[in-house]
Amino acid sequence: MVQRYTSKHFDTEGFYSLPVPAPFGEFASYGFGIAGFRVMAKVDSRPFPTEWGTFILNGSNTLRGFFVEIERTLEFERIAQMMVADHFRELERSPHHRPEG
């Protein structure tokens, strides 16, 4: 299943991420970003409900999906956590950093 990222703050077309576990309803799945799209890959063998058929890519030459705000995704949350951690590592390496205490 594919979703198109939207954002009021970022150009989402340059957004890429590694797959991360991302629950999709009751299904075990992973989500990742590539070129402004969010891809949800179901990794269990249970079939999707028939009403979702038009949104499934397997065997289809038509792409249908939803729009999702990138800031509301698990992938974005994980990237934000990494950026904050990296920022603090850089601060600690700074010659002007004074340890608290």
N, C-alpha and C positions, 0 to 999 in steps of 0.2 A: 504494500500500500504506500502511496506517495502523497505527501503534503507539500504545499508551497509555503516557504517561510515568508513572513511579512515582519516589518519593524519600522517604527517611527524614528529609530536612533541609528540603525546600522544598514549598510549595503549588504543584504543577505546573499547576493549572488557569489560573493567571494568566500562564503562560509563553508568550511569542511570540518568534519569531526570523525573520530574513530567510533566504531560501534560500541554502544553501552547498553547494558540491560535496561529495557524500558517496557514495563508491563503494558499490554495492550488489551484492555478488558480482562477477560479470564485467560488469555493466551500468553504463553511464554514468548517473548520477542525481544529483539534488539532494535535500537534506533540509531541512525547516523545521518549526518548532513553532508550533502555534496552539491556544490554549485547552486545553492539557494533552495534546494529541495530537502525535505526530511523523508527518509526512507524507513519504513517499519517492516522488519523481516520477522515473520512468525517462525519459530523454530520447533514447535510441537506438531504432532501429526493430526490433531483434531481439525476438522474442516471448519471454514468460516460459515456463518449462517448464510443461507441462500440470498437474503436481501442485500448482502454486501457484495454480491457477485460483480456488479458494475465497477467496483473500486479495486478489484484484484487484478494484478498485472499478469499472472501466469497465463500464457496462451492467448493474450489479448494484444491487439495492435492499437487500442484506444487507451489514452491516459486520462483518468478522472481522479480527482482528489479534492482535498479541502485546503483552505488557507489556515495557517497556524502562526501565532505571534512567536517569534523565536525566543523572546524573553520568558515565555511560559513553558519551555521544554526542558526536559531533564538534561539534554546535551548542553544547552546553554548554561544551566546551573553548574554543571561539572566544569565547564570551561571557565566560568567566572571564579569558581573556587581555586582552580589552578593559577589564574592570573593574580589573585590576591596573595596566594602562597608565594608565587614568584616575586611579587612586589616586596614582600617582607624579607625574602632571602636577599634581594638586591639592597635593601636598606641596611641589613646586618653587615654586608660587605663594604658598605660605604665608609670612607675614611672619616666622615663626620658623624658617624653613628655613635651615640653614647648609650651603652647598656643601662637599662633601668636597675635601680637598686642601690 
